[in-house]
Amino acid sequence: MSRSLLMTDRDREILDALGLKVRLFSQRQLADHFWAGSLANARRRMKWLAANGLVIRIEVQVRILVAPVTPLVVWKPGDPAPDFGAVAHQCQQRLKRRPLQSCVVWIASEKTAQMFGGAGRGDLKNPIQATHDLGVSAVWLRTRETNVDFARAWKGEDSMAQTRRGQKRPDAFIVDHGIVTWVIEFGGGYDADRVMAFHEDCAERSLQYQLW
């Protein structure tokens, strides 16, 4: 019997997320959200998945941010534009006094990407963006807690790349029967110009969005 047949529902949810929804999870995120805070249990199981060629362990330098609880902006066509400066201030404040530190993260292997239909290549294309990528993962994990339907319908930026050639790509899309109903963006440490550019792109395409 193939050991892959011994995967649990939890394994499959994690692999599906890494294949289709987010680029990575930190070991701490996995422990807190899937193993009731137990780093030892999370580490043990992720090593098992790695031994079966399903995930890859990487160490990156990141700024550990406080996990977001609610979006900074929820916007729909017809609503007034947000205050770009005020939103940018909130984005930049969360990065202050957050030093770079080493962090263990897990990504999908090419095998997992093929199994779940994702776009992963078994590596992390832009390690310097790991802080932002962890923020996106934190948003998905929060959505998983508060809006199960959104979490299931969530498609990551890489999974939707073929549909946005030559266009700006938000961090995630909520897709219902093939139709994009929302876009999701993690603001990281965006300045006002970048917040405005994201808003204007969504407004031009009549896309409602959440900016976290």
C-alpha positions as CSV (number, residue, x, y, z in Angstrom):
1,M,0.0,0.0,0.0
2,S,1.3,3.5,-0.9
3,R,2.0,5.6,2.2
4,S,0.2,8.5,0.4
5,L,-3.1,6.6,1.0
6,L,-2.6,7.1,4.7
7,M,-3.1,10.8,4.5
8,T,-5.6,12.3,6.8
9,D,-8.3,14.9,6.0
10,R,-6.0,17.5,7.8
11,D,-3.1,16.5,5.6
12,R,-5.2,17.0,2.5
13,E,-6.5,20.4,3.6
14,I,-3.0,21.6,4.2
15,L,-1.7,20.2,0.9
16,D,-4.7,21.6,-1.0
17,A,-4.1,25.1,0.6
18,L,-0.4,25.0,-0.3
19,G,-1.1,23.8,-3.8
20,L,-3.9,26.2,-4.7
21,K,-4.4,28.9,-2.1
22,V,-1.2,30.2,-0.5
23,R,2.5,29.9,-1.2
24,L,3.6,28.8,2.2
25,F,2.8,28.3,5.9
26,S,5.1,28.9,8.8
27,Q,5.6,26.1,11.3
28,R,3.9,28.3,13.9
29,Q,0.9,28.9,11.7
30,L,0.4,25.2,11.1
31,A,0.8,24.4,14.8
32,D,-1.7,27.0,15.9
33,H,-4.4,26.3,13.3
34,F,-4.1,22.6,12.7
35,W,-2.5,21.1,15.8
36,A,-4.0,23.1,18.7
37,G,-0.7,25.0,19.2
38,S,1.5,21.9,19.4
39,L,4.7,22.6,17.5
40,A,6.0,19.1,18.2
41,N,3.0,17.4,16.6
42,A,3.0,19.8,13.6
43,R,6.7,19.3,13.1
44,R,6.4,15.5,13.2
45,R,3.6,15.4,10.7
46,M,5.1,17.9,8.3
47,K,8.3,15.9,8.3
48,W,6.3,12.8,7.4
49,L,4.7,14.6,4.5
50,A,8.2,15.8,3.5
51,A,9.5,12.3,3.6
52,N,6.8,11.3,1.2
53,G,7.8,14.1,-1.2
54,L,4.7,16.3,-0.6
55,V,6.1,19.3,1.1
56,I,9.5,21.1,1.3
57,R,11.0,22.7,4.4
58,I,12.7,26.1,3.9
59,E,14.2,28.7,6.2
60,V,13.6,32.3,5.3
61,Q,14.1,35.7,6.8
62,V,10.8,37.4,7.7
63,R,9.2,40.0,9.9
64,I,6.7,38.2,12.0
65,L,3.5,40.3,12.0
66,V,0.5,40.1,14.3
67,A,-2.1,38.0,12.4
68,P,-4.9,40.3,11.0
69,V,-8.4,39.9,12.4
70,T,-10.5,42.0,10.0
71,P,-9.9,43.7,6.7
72,L,-8.7,47.3,6.6
73,V,-11.0,48.0,3.7
74,V,-14.1,46.3,2.3
75,W,-15.0,48.0,-1.0
76,K,-17.7,47.4,-3.6
77,P,-18.4,49.2,-6.8
78,G,-20.4,52.3,-6.0
79,D,-18.8,52.8,-2.7
80,P,-16.6,55.9,-2.2
81,A,-12.8,55.3,-2.5
82,P,-11.1,54.7,0.9
83,D,-8.6,57.2,2.4
84,F,-5.5,55.9,0.8
85,G,-3.1,57.7,3.2
86,A,-5.0,56.4,6.3
87,V,-5.0,52.8,5.0
88,A,-1.3,53.1,4.1
89,H,-0.5,54.3,7.6
90,Q,-2.2,51.2,9.1
91,C,-0.2,49.0,6.7
92,Q,3.1,50.6,7.6
93,Q,2.6,50.8,11.3
94,R,2.4,47.0,11.6
95,L,5.9,46.6,10.2
96,K,7.5,49.1,12.6
97,R,9.9,47.5,15.1
98,R,9.5,44.1,13.5
99,P,13.0,42.9,13.0
100,L,14.0,40.3,10.4
101,Q,14.3,36.8,11.9
102,S,14.8,33.3,10.7
103,C,11.5,31.3,10.2
104,V,10.8,27.8,9.1
105,V,8.2,27.6,6.4
106,W,6.7,24.8,4.4
107,I,5.8,24.9,0.7
108,A,4.2,22.5,-1.7
109,S,6.4,20.1,-3.7
110,E,5.9,19.8,-7.4
111,K,4.3,16.4,-6.7
112,T,1.6,18.1,-4.5
113,A,1.0,20.8,-7.1
114,Q,0.3,18.1,-9.7
115,M,-1.9,16.2,-7.3
116,F,-4.1,19.2,-6.5
117,G,-3.8,21.1,-9.8
118,G,-1.7,23.9,-8.4
119,A,1.1,25.9,-10.0
120,G,3.9,25.2,-7.5
121,R,7.3,24.3,-8.8
122,G,8.7,22.9,-5.5
123,D,10.6,26.1,-4.7
124,L,10.0,29.6,-3.4
125,K,10.3,32.0,-6.3
126,N,10.8,35.2,-4.3
127,P,12.1,34.5,-0.8
128,I,12.4,38.2,-0.1
129,Q,8.6,38.4,-0.3
130,A,8.1,35.7,2.4
131,T,6.8,38.3,4.9
132,H,4.1,39.3,2.5
133,D,3.4,35.6,1.6
134,L,3.0,34.8,5.3
135,G,0.6,37.7,5.6
136,V,-1.5,36.3,2.8
137,S,-1.5,32.9,4.6
138,A,-2.6,34.5,7.8
139,V,-5.5,36.1,6.0
140,W,-6.6,32.7,4.5
141,L,-6.3,31.1,7.9
142,R,-8.5,33.8,9.4
143,T,-11.0,33.4,6.6
144,R,-11.0,29.7,7.2
145,E,-12.2,30.4,10.8
146,T,-14.8,33.1,9.9
147,N,-16.1,32.3,6.4
148,V,-15.7,28.6,5.3
149,D,-17.3,29.2,1.9
150,F,-14.8,32.0,1.1
151,A,-11.9,29.8,2.3
152,R,-13.0,27.0,0.0
153,A,-13.6,29.2,-3.0
154,W,-10.2,31.0,-2.5
155,K,-7.8,30.7,-5.4
156,G,-4.3,32.0,-4.9
157,E,-2.5,34.4,-7.2
158,D,-0.4,31.7,-8.8
159,S,-3.4,29.5,-9.5
160,M,-5.1,32.3,-11.4
161,A,-2.0,33.6,-13.3
162,Q,-3.2,32.3,-16.6
163,T,-6.4,34.3,-16.4
164,R,-4.6,37.6,-15.7
165,R,-1.9,37.8,-18.3
166,G,-0.6,41.3,-18.7
167,Q,-2.8,42.4,-15.8
168,K,-2.2,43.2,-12.1
169,R,-2.8,40.1,-9.9
170,P,-4.3,40.4,-6.4
171,D,-3.1,38.0,-3.8
172,A,-6.2,35.9,-4.0
173,F,-9.6,35.6,-5.8
174,I,-12.9,34.2,-4.5
175,V,-14.3,32.2,-7.4
176,D,-17.9,31.0,-7.5
177,H,-18.7,28.7,-10.4
178,G,-15.9,30.2,-12.5
179,I,-16.8,33.8,-11.7
180,V,-14.6,36.0,-9.6
181,T,-16.8,37.5,-6.9
182,W,-14.2,39.1,-4.7
183,V,-10.5,39.8,-4.7
184,I,-8.3,39.7,-1.6
185,E,-5.1,41.7,-1.0
186,F,-2.7,41.7,1.9
187,G,-1.5,45.3,2.2
188,G,1.8,44.4,3.9
189,G,3.6,47.7,4.3
190,Y,2.0,49.4,1.3
191,D,2.4,53.1,0.8
192,A,-0.5,55.3,-0.3
193,D,0.4,55.1,-4.0
194,R,0.3,51.3,-3.9
195,V,-3.0,51.2,-2.1
196,M,-4.4,53.7,-4.6
197,A,-3.1,51.6,-7.6
198,F,-4.7,48.4,-6.2
199,H,-8.0,50.2,-5.6
200,E,-8.1,51.8,-9.1
201,D,-7.4,48.5,-10.8
202,C,-10.3,46.9,-8.9
203,A,-12.5,49.9,-9.6
204,E,-11.8,49.8,-13.4
205,R,-12.7,46.1,-13.4
206,S,-15.8,46.5,-11.1
207,L,-14.3,44.0,-8.7
208,Q,-15.3,44.2,-5.0
209,Y,-12.4,43.6,-2.7
210,Q,-11.1,43.1,0.8
211,L,-7.7,44.8,1.6
212,W,-6.2,43.4,4.8
